Amino acid sequence: MALALDDYRLLGRSGLRVSPLALGTATFGTEWGWGAERAEARKLFDRYVGLGGNLLDTADTYTDGSSERLLGEFAQQERERLVLATKYSTLRRPGDPNSGGGHRKALFGSVESSLRRLATDYLDLLYLHVWDSRTPVEEVLRGLDDLVRQGKVLYVAISNTPAWQVSRMQAIADLRGWSPLVALQLEYSLIERTAERDLIPMARELGLGVIPYSPLGGGVLSGKYRRNDIGTTGAGPDGSTRRSHNLALGTLTEHNLDVAEVVRKTADELGRTPAQVALAWTLRKPGVTSTLLGARTPAQLEDNLGALTVELTNTQQARLDAASAITLGQPHELLTGEPIRRVTTGNLRIETRH
């Protein structure tokens, strides 16, 4: 069924309504050597919000602060109806170890800086950006809860953290009456499905809405790369360094290009673009609340928004799933196998809760 940006969904265990596609604003500003100048960024914002989109995602260190500054400027007239999400824990000042991490000093310093740049007195949604493995979970949770009680943050969330830590944190928050985590941001796409092993099932069980980032796999699923790109270094034909970046990350591989080819063929059948098909697959997966778009130009945004009206057939869905399938590993494969079903249920059909 076709969707629209104003077909709002509840975010996790909260009552907060958000659009099925979120606008990522790491492209606002050119400090990182790519991205959109102010005028282009304004067009992206206006188009997304004009169509009813309300979830805008940034972080304290995106484009050295320009992302938050530009978003805050653009959002002034629409502030009450928008859901502004930002993040903390990445290093804000090189050489200062306390300007990053999950601890209380980094948290409060980052939030105060974000409030100033965004020109607002509260954040709708605050993520711990990257788990630092050094700060006790109780310190993180209590700091987040204090900010909620102060009214500076409305909802708290987490990103890039192991499933066992997230589940532990949610249990502690529930037991102590602290603000629960309502969202989990993670990398998820047709070429990165490892979140299906533990992170996504955990999120569904514990009430966190899943917000995938990099749904196009760094552009691999958009069809922009070919086999000869794997052995090539330096800037791409458009002058960008994204190809070298993807090679360094291990995203540009034979397997991933095979998946991209299936996406392309499916797009041809539907008369759509590969990017639209890849996004449509992601935003309709169980547990996913809103998928992040990372458009740099109005044309890219327009193409991405077309994913809302893509309707995959059961056959096409199954083909995409099969081409990108991963092994779940243990204990998942053991628990879903025939021998275990036989000894635990006698092969009776039992409806799951999800």
Beta strands, then each sheet from edge to edge (+ up, - down):
strand 1: 9-10
strand 2: 17-18
strand 3: 21-24
strand 4: 55-57
strand 5: 83-88
strand 6: 123-128
strand 7: 153-159
strand 8: 181-187
strand 9: 209-213
strand 10: 291-293
sheet 1: 1+ 2-
sheet 2: 9+ 8+ 7+ 6+ 5+ 4+ 3+ 10+
end
